[in-house]
Amino acid sequence: MRLGRKAIWAAAVALLPAAASSAWAQGCALCYTTASALDKRGIHSLDAGIIVLFFPPVFIFSGILYFLHRRRRAWAAHSREDSPPDLSAGGSLPAFPSSRSRG
């Protein structure tokens, strides 16, 4: 399968922050010296804390993307069913479609 230009650009933009030297956690001297002075239990606790703090932003970001994807599909389905509103006669845009069916 051939990747599109948008997918290649999205991958390049997503990987760009990894090229920064501070992205590899060596930018803060205080953090580095504190972490290097820890014993085995302290290193394990630090690793566990990093993993735990990783999940909330991932879940929040995933939830926002899911919500936007669901709304995009609902808006596209709504716009295919109806003809465009006539705004020249004083009409207004339709309200955002509800995801629940009315019955």
Sequence and secondary structure as in RCSB ss.txt:
>XXXX:A:sequence
MRLGRKAIWAAAVALLPAAASSAWAQGCALCYTTASALDKRGIHSLDAGIIVLFFPPVFIFSGILYFLHRRRRAW
AAHSREDSPPDLSAGGSLPAFPSSRSRG
>XXXX:A:secstr
    HHHHHHHHHHHGGGGSGGGGT S HHHHHHHHT  HHHHHHHHHHHHHHHHHHHHHHHHHHHHHHHHHHHH
HHHHHHS    TTTT        SS   
